[in-house]
Amino acid sequence: MNLATGVKEARLNVPDPEEDHVSSGLTIVDDSDFVHIEAKSEEAFISHEDPSFQHPMRPPADTVAESSSFSEVVNQIKEDSSQDAVKLLSALEDLEDLSHSYHWGLSLAKDGALIHKLLQLLLPSNLSLEIRSLATLVFGTALRNNPAALDAALSHFYRDEWPEGPLEAVIAALLHEHAPMLLNRMMFLLSSLCQDKHQLHRFLDAGGIEILIGVYDAMSAGSDGESKTRTKITHFLVDNLMPSDQEDELTLEESKLDADWTIIQLHRLEEQRQNRVVIS
């Protein structure tokens, strides 16, 4: 959005977070006896525990106007969540728009207080479904295709004061929520988080495949919202869990035409995971 005119403008080379999917660069390798996850490119992942990594901060062209807007909406969101719901929604919408930028996505992720606030907003509460869904979308948008932002965001969790992170909130939502809009955005946030191989491992170790099976089975193929949830699960499966050779054998579009394909693959992967546990 152009802050000088109030007119929304397109950002180039930014995928639509609700539609596009990008491979995380991870695959599960089946070597007959057990399954393990490996990175397709080691350079694609940088641990948030690695202090040697320096985050590049190249400001966008319209720095002055966007900086003012960013600071304003961040301050609004950090205020008590009992504030006017309309103002909170507006602030979240503006922040989501800014978060497509590498620079502002990283700025958001480096602000620990803001990251914690976004997590609180997406958790179950008396807040509206719209606010929780939008907070989830903001979180996922800032991290998507932005490894530095993902690294920065994760650095605020898994410590004494915050022993759990956004992944655990996503898992809880997939287990207990039923609204397709919220589940769709939780799947988007899950995909963004699992660009980090450690988050993917953590999800699988928490029974992630069984969780996805449960959500997929609960969704109806006849409802647009629920069908979209199923499609997002298929995207996640293909991007993060399918061996490369199987990706070549069956394209994503073909798999979406066969509702049984996704559930069969998920059950197969869960069986392999359980066999690995028994062997180990």
Secondary structure, DSSP 4 states (H G I P E B T S, - for coil): -BTTTTB--PPTT---TTT-----SEEEEE-SS-EEEEES-GGG---TT-TT--------TTHHHHHHHHHHHHHHHHS-TTS-HHHHHHHHHHHHHHHTSHHHHHHHHH-HHHHHHHHHHHSSSSS-HHHHHHHHHHHHHHHTT-HHHHHHHHTTSSSSS--S-HHHHHHHHHHH---HHHHHHHHHHHHHHTTSHHHHHHHHHTTHHHHHHHHHHHS-TTSHHHHHHHHHHHHHIIIIIS-HHHHHHS-HHHHHH-HHHHHHHHHHHHHHHHHHHHH-
